[in-house]
Amino acid sequence: MYNETDAIAPDALLEKANALIREHDDYFAGLEATAVEQNGNLLIFRGNYFLDENGLPTSKSTAVFNVFKFLTVELSAKYHLLD
């Protein structure tokens, strides 16, 4: 099912993901991945999206989306979650 990727535990993957986040140009304090799930061959990362009091996106929300998308592209090519 997976395209020659290494199996990894969710906690270990989140450590790698958060290290990449801290190195990303769009990083800001508080930005972190707190969960990951497998969706086919893609890894989907979750965390705080920094919505406003009405549940609408803020400028930080765009950065979070872009960083999580970056993680999906980078890490899905290398890993899949352990079953």
VENVEN-V918046 format. One record per residue. N is the residue number from 1. RES is the residue in one letter. PHI is phi in whole degrees, 0 to 359 (NA if undefined). D_LAST is the distance of its C-alpha to the last C-alpha in whole Angstrom. Layout:
BEGIN
n=N res=RES phi=PHI d_last=D_LAST
n=N res=RES phi=PHI d_last=D_LAST
END
This chain:
BEGIN
n=1 res=M phi=NA d_last=12
n=2 res=Y phi=259 d_last=12
n=3 res=N phi=279 d_last=15
n=4 res=E phi=48 d_last=15
n=5 res=T phi=247 d_last=13
n=6 res=D phi=274 d_last=12
n=7 res=A phi=285 d_last=8
n=8 res=I phi=212 d_last=9
n=9 res=A phi=286 d_last=9
n=10 res=P phi=306 d_last=10
n=11 res=D phi=297 d_last=13
n=12 res=A phi=295 d_last=14
n=13 res=L phi=294 d_last=14
n=14 res=L phi=296 d_last=16
n=15 res=E phi=299 d_last=18
n=16 res=K phi=297 d_last=19
n=17 res=A phi=299 d_last=19
n=18 res=N phi=291 d_last=22
n=19 res=A phi=294 d_last=23
n=20 res=L phi=295 d_last=24
n=21 res=I phi=301 d_last=25
n=22 res=R phi=296 d_last=28
n=23 res=E phi=269 d_last=29
n=24 res=H phi=287 d_last=29
n=25 res=D phi=300 d_last=32
n=26 res=D phi=270 d_last=32
n=27 res=Y phi=298 d_last=30
n=28 res=F phi=215 d_last=32
n=29 res=A phi=304 d_last=32
n=30 res=G phi=98 d_last=29
n=31 res=L phi=281 d_last=27
n=32 res=E phi=203 d_last=24
n=33 res=A phi=272 d_last=20
n=34 res=T phi=248 d_last=19
n=35 res=A phi=207 d_last=16
n=36 res=V phi=216 d_last=13
n=37 res=E phi=222 d_last=11
n=38 res=Q phi=266 d_last=10
n=39 res=N phi=230 d_last=12
n=40 res=G phi=66 d_last=13
n=41 res=N phi=270 d_last=13
n=42 res=L phi=255 d_last=14
n=43 res=L phi=262 d_last=13
n=44 res=I phi=250 d_last=15
n=45 res=F phi=259 d_last=17
n=46 res=R phi=229 d_last=19
n=47 res=G phi=177 d_last=22
n=48 res=N phi=291 d_last=26
n=49 res=Y phi=262 d_last=27
n=50 res=F phi=54 d_last=31
n=51 res=L phi=281 d_last=32
n=52 res=D phi=280 d_last=36
n=53 res=E phi=297 d_last=37
n=54 res=N phi=263 d_last=37
n=55 res=G phi=80 d_last=34
n=56 res=L phi=262 d_last=35
n=57 res=P phi=296 d_last=33
n=58 res=T phi=245 d_last=35
n=59 res=S phi=297 d_last=36
n=60 res=K phi=292 d_last=33
n=61 res=S phi=300 d_last=31
n=62 res=T phi=297 d_last=31
n=63 res=A phi=297 d_last=30
n=64 res=V phi=300 d_last=27
n=65 res=F phi=303 d_last=26
n=66 res=N phi=296 d_last=27
n=67 res=V phi=291 d_last=25
n=68 res=F phi=295 d_last=22
n=69 res=K phi=296 d_last=23
n=70 res=F phi=303 d_last=23
n=71 res=L phi=299 d_last=20
n=72 res=T phi=300 d_last=18
n=73 res=V phi=295 d_last=21
n=74 res=E phi=292 d_last=20
n=75 res=L phi=273 d_last=17
n=76 res=S phi=293 d_last=15
n=77 res=A phi=286 d_last=17
n=78 res=K phi=247 d_last=16
n=79 res=Y phi=225 d_last=12
n=80 res=H phi=222 d_last=9
n=81 res=L phi=285 d_last=6
n=82 res=L phi=300 d_last=4
n=83 res=D phi=284 d_last=0
END
